């Protein structure tokens, strides 16, 4: 009798614990399912971002001088843009007066495919002329394209405005132009130092070559001097 009572009492204690354990197992399973779903969704989203194209259209200063302005078209994304279509809204009379030929450029008619990191750079106009009164009116460029992998469609709009270029100057110059300018200044200095006749010719030689040449000349001189001494010793 005592054994039966003890068993019933133990059953009453263990039964709620089993129910709680079952609820905890169900809760943990549900949490794991939700986390796995979110992880899969996030992974898919990251993969989509990594394969998305991103076309940008903007103005950039010419490498020689900010008096000249280039237009750049670049795919900053990691995916290829396909089926590209362009639409340009602008004041034709104003563009003609400013020497802007963007509306007639064949690039916007034939550029339908742009791989990742690919870009085009072309002359847009002179900042001096564009900023003259009446100033250039803003130009709207609309581009539509699709992702080469997922066929997802994109639409972007860019406003090309010359106003931010007011007072802009190029800071520094590219190395090749600095070198060319320095060489030109050296040439003028030499011509000034030697006004009569031809200026001296300067040749550039690597230090190792210079040392090898000096050693070779010294060896030749020593050999010649040695031959002279032997001739004097001869009877």
Backbone torsions as a table, in degrees:
resi	resn	phi	psi	omega
1	UNK	NA	-44.0	178.7
2	UNK	-64.5	-36.8	-179.7
3	UNK	-65.6	-42.2	179.8
4	UNK	-64.9	-39.3	178.9
5	UNK	-66.4	-40.8	179.0
6	UNK	-64.5	-38.7	180.0
7	UNK	-65.3	-43.3	179.8
8	UNK	-63.9	-39.7	179.5
9	UNK	-64.4	-43.3	178.9
10	UNK	-63.6	-38.4	179.2
11	UNK	-63.2	-39.9	179.7
12	UNK	-64.8	-31.5	179.9
13	UNK	-78.4	-42.9	-174.9
14	UNK	-73.8	-34.6	-176.0
15	UNK	-57.7	-47.6	177.1
16	UNK	-63.3	-33.9	178.6
17	UNK	-65.1	-39.0	177.8
18	UNK	-64.0	-39.6	179.0
19	UNK	-64.4	-41.2	179.1
20	UNK	-65.3	-41.5	179.1
21	UNK	-62.2	-39.7	177.9
22	UNK	-64.8	-40.7	178.1
23	UNK	-65.4	-40.8	178.0
24	UNK	-63.2	-41.4	178.8
25	UNK	-62.6	-43.4	178.6
26	UNK	-64.0	-40.6	-179.8
27	UNK	-65.3	-45.9	179.5
28	UNK	-63.6	-39.5	178.4
29	UNK	-62.9	-41.9	179.1
30	UNK	-64.2	-42.2	179.0
31	UNK	-62.2	-44.2	179.7
32	UNK	-62.4	-39.9	178.9
33	UNK	-63.7	-43.9	179.5
34	UNK	-63.8	-43.1	179.7
35	UNK	-64.0	-42.4	178.4
36	UNK	-63.7	-37.9	178.2
37	UNK	-65.1	-45.3	179.0
38	UNK	-64.7	-39.4	179.2
39	UNK	-64.4	-43.3	178.4
40	UNK	-63.6	-40.4	179.3
41	UNK	-66.0	-41.8	179.4
42	UNK	-66.4	-40.3	177.8
43	UNK	-62.3	-42.3	178.0
44	UNK	-63.3	-40.4	180.0
45	UNK	-65.1	-41.1	179.3
46	UNK	-64.5	-41.7	179.2
47	UNK	-64.5	-37.2	178.7
48	UNK	-66.3	-41.3	179.3
49	UNK	-64.0	-41.4	-178.1
50	UNK	-67.6	-19.7	-179.1
51	UNK	-107.7	7.3	-177.2
52	UNK	-85.5	136.0	171.1
53	UNK	-79.6	159.1	179.7
54	UNK	-149.9	93.5	-177.8
55	UNK	-82.5	133.0	177.9
56	UNK	-125.8	142.5	176.6
57	UNK	-127.5	125.7	-176.4
58	UNK	-157.9	166.1	176.2
59	UNK	-95.7	146.9	178.1
60	UNK	-143.1	148.2	180.0
61	UNK	-69.0	146.1	175.2
62	UNK	-66.7	145.1	-175.4
63	UNK	-64.7	-23.7	-180.0
64	UNK	-84.9	-39.1	-175.7
65	UNK	-161.2	145.1	177.3
66	UNK	-74.8	-4.0	175.4
67	UNK	-70.6	-17.2	177.8
68	UNK	-115.9	139.5	-175.7
69	UNK	-121.3	133.8	176.0
70	UNK	-104.0	157.0	170.1
71	UNK	-110.5	137.4	-178.3
72	UNK	-118.9	137.7	172.2
73	UNK	-122.2	119.1	-173.7
74	UNK	-139.4	143.3	173.1
75	UNK	-98.2	99.0	-178.7
76	UNK	-81.3	-6.1	-178.3
77	UNK	-83.1	-179.7	-179.6
78	UNK	-99.8	-2.9	179.7
79	UNK	-113.4	166.2	-179.2
80	UNK	-88.5	135.3	177.3
81	UNK	-95.0	130.1	-178.0
82	UNK	-129.1	162.7	179.8
83	UNK	56.0	45.0	-177.8
84	UNK	-74.6	134.0	176.7
85	UNK	-130.5	140.1	-175.4
86	UNK	-118.2	146.7	172.5
87	UNK	-139.0	128.5	-176.4
88	UNK	-121.3	121.9	177.8
89	UNK	-110.2	118.5	-177.1
90	UNK	-158.5	165.4	177.3
91	UNK	-85.5	107.8	-174.6
92	UNK	-61.3	-41.7	-178.6
93	UNK	-65.0	-43.2	179.7
94	UNK	-66.3	-41.6	179.8
95	UNK	-64.5	-40.2	178.4
96	UNK	-64.8	-40.6	179.9
97	UNK	-65.1	-31.6	-178.9
98	UNK	-92.5	1.1	178.3
99	UNK	75.5	23.4	179.7
100	UNK	-91.7	123.9	-177.1
101	UNK	-112.5	22.0	-174.8
102	UNK	-59.2	-33.5	-178.6
103	UNK	-70.2	-20.3	-178.6
104	UNK	-105.3	1.7	-176.4
105	UNK	-70.8	131.3	-179.0
106	UNK	-70.8	-18.6	-179.1
107	UNK	-57.7	-40.1	-178.0
108	UNK	-76.6	-6.1	177.4
109	UNK	-100.0	-25.6	-175.4
110	UNK	-110.3	-12.5	-177.9
111	UNK	-83.1	93.7	-179.4
112	UNK	-114.6	-0.5	-174.6
113	UNK	-146.5	129.0	-176.9
114	UNK	-141.7	106.4	179.3
115	UNK	-66.3	166.8	179.5
116	UNK	-61.6	138.1	178.0
117	UNK	67.6	2.8	177.5
118	UNK	-79.4	146.9	179.0
119	UNK	-149.7	159.2	176.5
120	UNK	-126.1	139.3	-179.7
121	UNK	-131.6	126.7	-178.5
122	UNK	-146.3	159.8	-176.9
123	UNK	-69.2	131.6	-179.2
124	UNK	-104.6	-45.4	-179.6
125	UNK	171.1	179.1	178.7
126	UNK	-94.7	126.5	-178.4
127	UNK	-62.5	-32.5	179.5
128	UNK	-62.8	-46.4	-178.8
129	UNK	-72.9	-36.9	-178.3
130	UNK	-67.6	-30.0	-177.4
131	UNK	-91.2	-6.5	176.4
132	UNK	-66.5	147.2	177.5
133	UNK	-73.6	136.0	-9.4
134	UNK	-71.4	137.8	-176.7
135	UNK	-68.0	164.8	177.6
136	UNK	-63.2	134.2	177.2
137	UNK	-82.8	146.5	-179.5
138	UNK	-56.5	145.2	179.2
139	UNK	-115.7	132.2	178.2
140	UNK	-102.6	126.3	177.4
141	UNK	-116.6	120.8	179.6
142	UNK	-109.0	131.7	179.8
143	UNK	-127.1	133.7	175.2
144	UNK	-118.9	136.8	179.8
145	UNK	-158.0	167.7	-179.6
146	UNK	-124.8	155.4	175.7
147	UNK	-74.3	130.4	-176.6
148	UNK	-63.5	-28.8	-176.7
149	UNK	-93.3	-49.6	-173.9
150	UNK	-96.7	-8.6	-177.4
151	UNK	63.9	17.0	176.5
152	UNK	-68.7	139.3	-176.5
153	UNK	-96.1	148.3	179.5
154	UNK	-134.9	151.0	174.6
155	UNK	-141.3	125.9	-179.3
156	UNK	-133.6	150.2	179.6
157	UNK	-127.5	137.4	-179.2
158	UNK	-127.5	134.3	176.4
159	UNK	-103.1	115.8	179.0
160	UNK	-94.8	110.2	-175.8
161	UNK	-127.6	138.5	-178.1
162	UNK	-88.3	-12.4	-174.5
163	UNK	-56.5	-41.5	179.2
164	UNK	-61.9	-13.8	-176.9
165	UNK	-87.2	-1.6	179.6
166	UNK	-63.7	122.5	179.0
167	UNK	77.6	4.4	-179.2
168	UNK	-79.1	135.6	175.7
169	UNK	-131.4	153.5	179.5
170	UNK	-75.9	128.5	178.1
171	UNK	-91.9	113.7	-179.9
172	UNK	76.7	174.5	178.5
173	UNK	-135.0	154.9	178.7
174	UNK	-61.2	152.7	-177.0
175	UNK	-55.9	-40.9	-176.3
176	UNK	-64.0	-34.6	179.3
177	UNK	-76.7	-33.4	176.2
178	UNK	-64.9	-41.3	179.1
179	UNK	-64.4	-45.7	-179.7
180	UNK	-61.5	-40.3	179.3
181	UNK	-66.2	-40.3	179.7
182	UNK	-64.6	-42.7	179.3
183	UNK	-62.0	-41.2	179.2
184	UNK	-62.8	-40.7	179.0
185	UNK	-66.7	-38.8	177.7
186	UNK	-64.1	-41.4	179.8
187	UNK	-62.1	-41.9	179.3
188	UNK	-66.2	-37.4	179.8
189	UNK	-65.9	-40.1	179.4
190	UNK	-66.3	-42.4	179.4
191	UNK	-65.0	-33.4	177.7
192	UNK	-71.2	-34.8	-179.5
193	UNK	-74.9	-27.3	-179.9
194	UNK	-124.9	74.2	-175.8
195	UNK	-70.0	-25.1	-177.6
196	UNK	-106.9	132.4	178.4
197	UNK	78.3	-173.1	-177.4
198	UNK	-85.8	140.3	177.8
199	UNK	-71.1	156.0	-179.5
200	UNK	-64.8	154.5	179.5
201	UNK	-96.2	127.7	178.6
202	UNK	-106.8	129.0	178.3
203	UNK	-115.0	139.8	179.9
204	UNK	-96.1	129.9	-178.2
205	UNK	-134.7	139.4	179.2
206	UNK	-66.9	146.1	-175.6
207	UNK	-59.4	-40.7	-180.0
208	UNK	-64.3	-39.6	177.6
209	UNK	-65.9	-39.7	179.0
210	UNK	-61.2	-45.4	-179.6
211	UNK	-64.7	-42.6	179.5
212	UNK	-61.9	-39.3	179.0
213	UNK	-66.7	-39.4	178.3
214	UNK	-64.9	-41.7	179.4
215	UNK	-64.6	-39.5	179.5
216	UNK	-65.7	-41.9	177.7
217	UNK	-64.5	-38.8	178.9
218	UNK	-65.3	-42.3	178.7
219	UNK	-62.7	-40.6	179.1
220	UNK	-65.3	-41.7	178.7
221	UNK	-64.0	-43.7	-180.0
222	UNK	-63.9	-40.5	179.2
223	UNK	-65.1	-40.6	179.7
224	UNK	-67.4	-41.9	178.8
225	UNK	-64.8	-37.2	178.3
226	UNK	-65.7	-38.9	178.4
227	UNK	-65.8	-38.5	179.0
228	UNK	-64.6	-43.2	179.9
229	UNK	-64.6	-38.5	178.6
230	UNK	-67.3	-34.4	178.6
231	UNK	-67.6	-36.2	179.7
232	UNK	-70.2	-32.2	179.9
233	UNK	-75.5	-21.8	-177.9
234	UNK	-67.1	139.2	-179.4
235	UNK	-64.7	NA	NA
